[in-house]
Amino acid sequence: MHILLTRPLEDCLEMILKLKSLGHRVSHLPLLVIEKMNYEKIDFFEYGAIIFTSANSIKFLDLNEIEKNIICFCVGDMTEKKARMAGFQNTIAAEGRVSNLKELIIQNYEINNKPLLYISGELISSDLDQQLSNEGYKIKRIINYRVSHNQKFDENFIKDLKNNIPNIVYVYSQNSASSLLNFIKIHQMEKIWMDTNLMCIGEKTSSILNEIKWKKIFLFNPGEEEFLLYKI
């Protein structure tokens, strides 16, 4: 089976090796460029918990002055894994969706505790900080990275992709979906995906790519990639 992964290489290298070990052909199309942003100095002792909605927010955070036993609310297993690798010891993970993360925080963190610290990218799919503020929480959002669309693709890769259209494509965010749609249109590939299964995180992500005719569209959570192979 031919599988196309679209995350930055460092975020999907383990998955590439795993899928190849299972005998699959894997192509890699990094759709996004992720860059660190300068942010204000944080006094972490003012906060009782940190919220992470992506592994990138951990990657670009200065970890030197953080007490690693602070509560960390993570949107999903992959983000929690990144937090654990960074040394955080008290992590709680939702099921890959911001709506689930919000409920997890409400269930496990008292409104009268210290304020929450929300570390995120410049663009977010859901205004989690505003939603929690509406629930009565004190929360501070810090932006420490930005995402832009990758514009540089190898012409030989594009030619090979057109000649060997993948059976499966995994798309992990609305930004990635928009970038993939742009890539498809620029390279005039709109009509060649009818035998490809599109795997998306969330309906908002899949809706961006609805104008392309796919064999079938599946919704999934991070960590379910291998499991989905057996549903096709």
N, C-alpha and C positions, 0 to 999 in steps of 0.2 A: 504494500500500500504506500502511496506517495502522500506525504504530510507536509504542509507548509506552516511553519511557525513564524510569528510576526513580532515577537518581543525583542528588546535589545539582547545581544548575545549573552551577556553575563547573567541575564534573568532566565534564559532558557537553555543554557549549555547542558545542564544536567538532564533536562528533558530530551534534548537532541541525542545525547549518548544513550539514554534509556531506550528511546524508540528505535534507534539504530541497532541496539543489542537484540531487539525483538524481531529484527529482520526487515524493518520498514525503511523506505527511502525518505530522507528528511531534507527539505529545502528551508533556507532561512532568509526571510525578507524583513529586516528591521525597519519598521514604519516610522518610528519616532526617535528623535534626538532629545536626550534628557540632560539638562545643564543645572548646575548648582547656582543658587541665587544668594547674594549676601542678605543677611537678616540681622535684626537687632540682638544684642546680647541678652541672654535669658537667665534669670535667676530661678533655677529649677526648684529651689527650696520653697518658693511661693506656691507651688502646685502640688496637688495630691495625686494626680494621675496624668498620664500622657495618652493621647489618642493618635493612632497611626492608621491611615486609610490606604497606604501603599508602602511597599518596601523601599521605594526611592526616598521617602521622607526620613527614613532611618539612615539610609546610605549617606545623605548629605547633611546629617545632623552632627554637630560637634559633641562627642560623647564624653569628653574628658571630665566635665564638671557635674555629670549626672549620677545620682545615687541609683545604682542598678537594681535595687529592690523596689523602686517606685512601681506602682500599678501601671501596666501598659494594656490598653484596650486596642486590639488589632482587628482589622476588618475580616481577615481570613487566615487560613493556615500558613500560606506562603509568607505573609507579612509577619505572622508570629514567629515563624522559623528564622526570618531575618533579624527580628528583635532578639531572639535567643542567641543567635550567632554574635550579636553585638554586645552580649553580656547581660541583657535584662533577664531578671529571674522571676518576676511576678507578672506573667502575661496571661491575658484572657482573650480568646479568639472568637469572633462571630463566624458566620457561615458564608462569608464572601460577599455579603451585601451590606450597604450602609444602613439600610432600614433595620436589619438584624443587629447591627452594631449599636445603633441608637437604643434599641430595647435592652440590649445587654448592659449598656451603661446605666440605664434607668434602674435596672434590676439589681445592680451590684455596686452602685455608688450613690451615697447620700448627697442630697442637694446642699446641705449645710456643711459638707466637708470643704477642704481647700478647693480653690478653682481648678478647673481642668485646662490642660494645655493641649491644643490641637495642632499638630505639625502636618502640613500638607503642601501640595503643589499649587502653582498659580491658578490653574483651572481645576475645578472640582465638579463632579456630576451631581452632587447633592449638597445643599447648604447645611451640613450637619451641625456646625457651630450655632447657626441661627435657630435650628430646631431645638437644640438642647437649651439654648438661652430662653426660648419660649416656654420650656418646661420648668424654668426657674434656676438653672445652673449658671454659675459664673464660669465663663470660658474665654480663653485667649487663643486666637488663631495666629500661627506663625507660618509664613510661606518661605520655604527654603529650596525650591527647585521649580524650573519651568520646562514645559514640553513643547517641542516644535516638530513639524513634519519633515521627515527625511526626504531630501530632494536628489540624493546622489545614489544611483543604482547602476550596477555594471551591465553594459549592453549585452554581453554574452549570457549573463544570468537571465535577463529578460527574454532573450531569444530562446533559451533552453526551457524557461517556464512556459512560454507559449506553445512549445512543441511537446511538453510533458506536463499538462495541467494536473495539479494535485487532486487526490481523492478527498482530502480534508484540509480545511484552513481553520486555524484557531485565531480568534480575535479577542483581545482582552479589555478593550476600553472604547468609549465613544470617540476619543481622539484617534485611536488606531483604526477604527471603522471609517472615519472621515478620510484618513490618510490612505487607506486601502482603496476606497472609492475613487479618490483622486488619482492614485497610481493606475487603476484599471482604465480610467477614462483617458489619461494622458497617453497611455500605450495602446489604446484602442483594443481593449480586451473584454469589452462588455458582453460579448455573445459566446464566450467559450467556457462558461462555468456551470453548464447545465448538468454535468456529471459530478460536480463537486459538492460535498457536504460542508456547510458553514457552521462553525461552532463559535458561539458568542456568549460573553458574560452579560446577561441582562437583555431585556427587550429593547431598551433604548439604544443599545449598541447594535442589535440586529436590525432595528428599523432603519438605520442609516443606510444599510446595504440592501434594503428590500427591492430597490429598482433593478438590481442584478438578478437574473434568473439562476437560482441554485437548485441542486437536486433536492436538498432538504436543509432546514435550519434547526439547529439544536441549541438550547441554552444550557450552560454549565457553570459550575463553580471551580475556581483554581484547585488543582489536585485531582480532578476527575478526568483529565485528558486521556489517560490510558484506559480507564473504564469505558469511555465513550467509543473507543475503537471497536468494542464488542457489540455495540448497539447498531452498527451499520451493516 
